[in-house]
C-alpha cells in the first residue's frame, strides 16, 4: 500500500507541475485578441491556446513518466504505458475565449483503471485544487465538502442546460431545469465542469451535474471531490457505471446527503434515447 501511496503523491506532484507550466502562457492569452475555431458547431469553441497548452502539459508529463497513455481533449488518445493521463488543457474554453474568468486546467492520473491523482488549476485566481490517495487540498490547506442538508438550502453549479443538452433533449432540457430551479435555492450555469466539481469539493457549492461528458472533464475534479468526502454518481442510460470517469452522465453531491429532485432528473434524462454517435460528437 505504501508504494501505491508514494506513486499517487508523485503523480499528483507531477500533474501540479504540468498544470502550472502553462499558467503564464494562458494568463497572457486570456482577454487578449485570439482566433477561434469550432469542433462540433459554433457553440463548441477551440483556440490555438488549447492545443499549445496540451502540447506543453504532455511534454512535462512524458519527461518524467515516458511510459504513459495520453487521453487529451485536443490530441486524442496516444502512447502506451501503465499510467493514463486524462487532460483538458482549458476546461471552459468558451469562457476563456470571451474573457470570463471561469476556466481551468484539468489533469488526472489513472493506474489500472483507478484514478490516483488529480489536479484542477485555475490560473486566474491562482487556486490549485489537488488530491492523491491521502486527501484533497486547495493549495496547502485540506478541503472538505460541506453540502446543505436539503435541496431548498442548496446551490447547484453546472453547465446545464447548454447547446449540447438542447440538441440532445430538445425543449425537455428546460423542463429539467425548471424542476431544479423550483427545488433548489440557486442553480448556476458556470461553464466549466472540472471547476464545478472542484468548487463542490471545497465546500463552496453543494452539487453539480452534467450530461454526455468526457473523461478529461470529470476525472480530476471527480477524484478531488471524492477525496474531499463528496459523492460522485456516474450514470449511463440512467444506470450506475464504473469507473466513474467513463460515465457520459453524472451528478455529484458535497457529502452523504440525498437530493431527490437532482437524482430523479439525472436518472430520468440519462435514460432517454441518445443517438449512437453522440459520444463521439460531444
N, C-alpha and C positions, 0 to 999 in steps of 0.2 A: 504493500500500500504506500509506503514512504516513497518508493520510486515513482509511482503514479502521481503523487502529490508534487514531488520535485519537478516532474515533467510538466505538470499543469502550471506550476509557478513560472517555470522557464518560458513556456509558450505564451503565458499572459504577458510577461515582460517583453518578449519579442513582438507580440501584437501591439503593445503600447508604443514601442519604439517605431514600428512601421506606421502606426496611425499618426504619431507626432511628426514623422518625417515629411508628411505632406501638409502639415498645418500652415506653414508660412506661405507656400505657394497658393493654397486655397483661400487663405485670408486676403492675399494680394489680389486675387482674381475676383473675389466677392465684391459686388456693387461696382464693378468696372464693366465697360462695354465688352460683350462677348458674343461670338457666333453660336447659334443653336442649331441642332439637328433634331430629327424626330425618329422614334422607333416605330411603335405600333400606329400612332396617329399624332395629331398636333397637340394632344394632351400629354404625350409621353416624351419628355424632352431629354436630350443628352447633349453635353458640351464637350469640347476638346479637353476640358479640365477633368472630367470624369475619367477619360481614357488615360491621360497623363498621370493622374493620381494613382490609378490602379497599377500602372506600369511601375511606378516608384515603390509602391507598397509591396508588390510581388518581388521586386529586386531585393528589398530589405529582408523579406521573409526567406527567400531562397538562398541568400548569402549565408544565413545561419542554419537553415534547415532545408538543404537542397533536395532531399528525397521527400517531396511534398506534392500533393494534388492541389491545384488551384481551382476553386469554383468561384469565378468572378462575374459580376453583372456585365462587365464590358467585354472581357476576353473569353468568357465561357469556361469550360472545364478542360484542363490540360495537366500533363505531368503524371507522375506515379510515385507512390510512397506511402508510408504509414500515417502521416499527418495530412489531414484535409483542411484547407483554409477556405472559409466562406467569406467573401469580401464584397462589400458595397463601398466604393470609394467616396461617393456622395449620395447618401440616402436623404431624399428631399431635394432632388435636382431642380424641380420647378421653383421651389423657394429660393434656392441658391442663385438660379439664373435671374430671378426677379428682384433680388435684394432683400428677401425676407429671411431673418436670422433664425431659421428653424431647419437646420440640416446638420448632418454629421457623417463621420467615417465609422463604418461598422466592420469588425473583423472577429471571426470566431475560429477556434481550432477544434477540430473533431478527430478523435482517435478511436478506431474500432466502433464507429457509428455512435459515439458518445461525445458530446461537447465537454471539453475540459478547461477551456479558457475563452474569455470573451472581452472585447473592448468596444465601447461606443464613445467616440471622441467628438465633442462639439467645439470646433476651433474658434468660433466667435466668442463664446463665453469662457472658453478655456476649461470647461468641465470635462473630466475624464472619468467615465464610468467603467469599471473593470471588475472582473471576477475570475477566480480559479476554484479549485475544489475545496478550498478552505474558507471561502467567504466572498463578499462583494463590497466594493468601496467606491466612493466618489473622491478622487484624489487620494489622500491618505486616511480619510475618515470612513469607517464602516457604515454601510447603509442598510436600512431595513424597511420593508413595506409597512404601510400604515393605512389600510383601507377602512372607510366608514362601514359601520355595521349594517346599514340598509341603503337601498338604492336612492331614496329621496335625499340623502345626505352625501351622495357620492358624485364624483365627476368622472366622465369618460373622456379620454383623449384618443383620437383615432384619425384616420384619413377617409372615413366613411361618411356619406357616400361620395365617391369620386366618379370621374367619367367612365372608368372601367366597370364600376359597380352598376351604373345606369345602363351600360351596354349589356351587362350580364342579366340584370333583373328587371330592366325597364322601370316603369313608374313604381313598381312594388318596392324598390330601394327606398323611396321616400316614405312608404308605409312603415318600413322597418325603422327608419329614422324617427318618424313620429312617435312610435311606441317607446323608443329610447328617451326622446325628449320629454315625454309625459312622465316617465317613470323615474328619471334621474334629476338631480339638482342642476347639473350642467352637462352639456355634450359639446365637445370642442373638436373641430377638424383642423389638425396642425400640419399634416403633410409629410411626416417622417415616421415610419413605423418603428424604426430602431430607437429613435429618440423618445417616442411614446412609451415604449417598453422600459427604457431607462428611467423615465420620469416616474412611472409607477413603482419601479424598483426603489427609487429614492424616497418614496412616500409623498411625492408632490401631486400625484393623481391617484385615483382609486382603481381604474380599469382601462383596458384598451382592447381593440379588436381589429380584424382585417379579413378580407376575402381574397382568394386567389393570389396569394403572395408567393415569394420565392425564398429559398433558404438564406440567401445573403441579407435579406431584410430582417429576419427573425432569429437567426442562430445566435448571434452575440447578445442581443437585447433580451431574448427569451432566457438565455442561460443566466445573465446577470440578475434578472428578475427572480428566477427560481432560487439562486444562491442568496438573494436578499429576503427569502421567505415567501415569495409570491407563488401563485398557482397559474400554470400555463396549460390551457386546454386546446389540444391540437385536433382538428376535425378534417375529415374528407367525406363528402356526401352526407354530412350530418352525423358521422360516426367517429369515435376516437381512432387516432392513428399514431404510430410511432415510427421512427424517432420524431420528436416534436418539430424539428426544423424541416421535415419533409412535408409537413401539412400545408395544403393550399389555404385552409381557413383556420382561424384561431381566435380565441379570446383569452385574456389574462386578467387576473384579479390580484390586488395587492394584499393577499392574506387568505386565510381559511374561512372565507365568508361566502355566502351564496347570493347571487344577484339573479333572481328567476327570470326577469324580463330579458336581460342580456343573454343568458344561456338559452332561453327559448328562441329569441331572434336568431342567434347563431346556428342553432341546430336546425331550425326550420328553413332558413335561407340557404344554409350549406347543403341541405338535402335536395334543393331544387336542381333540375337538369342543367348541365353545363356542356356545351359542345366539346367534343373530344380533344380538339386542338387548342382549347382556351389556355391551358397551362403554358404552351409554347408561345402564345401571343402575349401573355400577361407580363 
